[in-house]
Structure formats: structure tokens, C-alpha cells
């Protein structure tokens, strides 16, 4: 149970770091002097898509943890 909490916390931290790095990369690309019009495009208008995917991944991870806990409880009851 403690390992699950540690892994879920680590996952949230990694998701936050990846989101921050994506924002930083987008800002760096805007400041390039010789960038073409295509390279100057930003993903900023699509932030809600990234947020939705993050929420979906967290929900699916929580669902998997929930299934694992219930399966462990069933296995313990079968062993008793």
C-alpha cells in the first residue's frame, strides 16, 4: 500500500515536470530569430487537450490501483 502511494506521487510529479518542460520548450521556440512560420507556432491554444489527457491518465492509473487492491483483498479472503 505504501509502495502504491509512493508510485502514484512519483507519477504525479513526473507528469507535472513534463508539462512544465513542454511549456518551457514552447516559449523557447517563440524566441528563435530565424524560425520559420511553422516553427513559431505554439501549442498554447491546445493546453486543454494536454490537461484532459493528464486527467484521463491519472484516472486510469487510479482505476488500476483500485482493481489491484480489490484483487488483493479477494486473494486474502480465499487464502483464509
LINHUFEN-V429294 format. One record per residue. RES is the residue in one letter. NEAR is the number of other ideal C-beta (glycine too) atoms within 12 Angstrom. Layout:
RES|NEAR ; RES|NEAR
//
This chain:
X|12 ; X|8 ; X|11 ; X|19 ; X|14 ; X|13 ; X|18 ; X|23 ; X|16 ; X|15 ; X|22 ; X|20 ; X|14 ; X|18 ; X|23 ; X|18 ; X|15 ; X|18 ; X|23 ; X|15 ; X|15 ; X|24 ; X|21 ; X|15 ; X|18 ; X|23 ; X|16 ; X|15 ; X|22 ; X|18 ; X|14 ; X|16 ; X|9 ; X|9 ; X|14 ; X|10 ; X|11 ; X|9 ; X|16 ; X|18 ; X|15 ; X|20 ; X|19 ; X|17 ; X|10 ; X|15 ; X|16 ; X|12 ; X|15 ; X|23 ; X|17 ; X|13 ; X|18 ; X|23 ; X|17 ; X|15 ; X|21 ; X|21 ; X|15 ; X|15 ; X|23 ; X|20 ; X|14 ; X|18 ; X|22 ; X|16 ; X|15 ; X|19 ; X|17 ; X|14 ; X|14 ; X|16 ; X|15 ; X|13 ; X|12 ; X|11 ; X|10 ; X|9 ; X|8 ; X|7
//
